[in-house]
Amino acid sequence: MCKEYMRIATSCGSILRIRSLDLKIDAMRKPHPNKAFLTPDDRIFPGKQRKAVPYAFVMDALADLPTETRIMFGCLAVYLGDKIVLILRERRDPPADNGVWIATTEEHHESLARDFPSMRSIQLFGDKITGWQVLPADAPDFEQAALHACELIVARDPRIGKVPKSRQKSVARRAAETKRRS
């Protein structure tokens, strides 16, 4: 610690002590990263490191569409407008369901199975039949099948994509409000 005194000279030549300050000499601080070289996401969330996008070639194939991505259950969900179209999953447990999940309905399973021979139901949900189908990452034709799914999405194939229940309610609410205003 170091004491510092402020002194003022008076007209009669004497020195008057006004106040004393205790200054603490801090240890040198750690250097901060040069923020000019960080990506925009790192400047906003400096402590958060993002995982690499699984199967990035899928996002490249959909680059011309106004897609939106969100983290969902540790996977990357891909939306096109209000519809969820795909989930990209690459996790350790259970690895059997890694790959590209296609959002569809049960009525389209058979016709999509003709387009995607390796497509199957997701094992993670048990025996329950859901709208989700997976193109397994360990299938020999995985990349070709995933790119074909992207082609169908670009062509706006009605078999792929569904509006999640929470969004169905908000879409219905917006429609009702618009109807009231008219």
Sequence and secondary structure as in RCSB ss.txt:
>XXXX:A:sequence
MCKEYMRIATSCGSILRIRSLDLKIDAMRKPHPNKAFLTPDDRIFPGKQRKAVPYAFVMDALADLPTETRIMFGC
LAVYLGDKIVLILRERRDPPADNGVWIATTEEHHESLARDFPSMRSIQLFGDKITGWQVLPADAPDFEQAALHAC
ELIVARDPRIGKVPKSRQKSVARRAAETKRRS
>XXXX:A:secstr
 EEEEEEEE TTS EEEEEEEEE           GGGS HHHHHSTT      TTHHHHHHTTTS EEEEEETTE
EEEEETTEEEEEEE  SSSGGG EEEEE  GGGHHHHHHH TT EE GGGTT   SEEEEETTSTTHHHHHHHHH
HHHHTT TTS B  HHHHHHHHHHHHHHHHH 
